[in-house]
């Protein structure tokens, strides 16, 4: 008996992990946590932000694979856990709703204002999964949700500070750049199932240029945003992030179905957050 149930439990855990979109979920949660700590939050508050963002990201990933299950089957996406039989749509739906419940509680525990900002960010991501990904407005949830996430981190930190407008803009640009890069490998499969977001309407060639351009714009904003001349550390971070953004564009041009441009866009986000952490007095006032 144990021999038959063990693989099933292992498959379920593996399916839930894969359906959570672990790379972006881990990067977003890790960066939000690190930025909270850089803003001077104590261990308890930092852990609370990590819980809120982490469960929000779980809900977004699980809802994505739950909502897209029929579409993924139609195009034979064997890399998707539901299609591979590792987890059911019902399990993902229940998991996503449970994660949202924890996210609501943890977000509001950081403060009503900060919590509502974060919940609006998560709601934007759910709106993308449910409907907006198939429209010309597919980029809006990424811009809004990433910008609001940066605002949440600042509002949740001690000191009653507000986020600088340039930092919110930089986060929004990173979000839209990641959206375009993430969509590139799936343009054909998405189009076959009726998904026509902005990247689909612009086409692969335009998006192969647009993704790194947006990432570069985010890098320039992060480096030039703080008051005074850019610091040496900021310039180093900017140079590294710009190199990664350029690499994302090159890979997208040479290997259209590669996931590497999206992973490189996550690396750009990591470097940009390091630069933001170095400029904390200018990020939050």
TAQUILIN-V106163 format. One record per helix or strand of 3 or more residues. SS is the DSSP state (~ for helix, > for strand). FROM is the first residue (numbers start at 1). TO is the last residue. If there is no record, write none. Layout:
SS & FROM & TO
SS & FROM & TO
This chain:
~ & 2 & 19
~ & 22 & 38
~ & 43 & 67
~ & 69 & 74
~ & 89 & 109
~ & 112 & 130
~ & 132 & 134
~ & 138 & 156
~ & 165 & 192
~ & 198 & 202
~ & 204 & 225
~ & 232 & 254
~ & 260 & 278
~ & 280 & 283
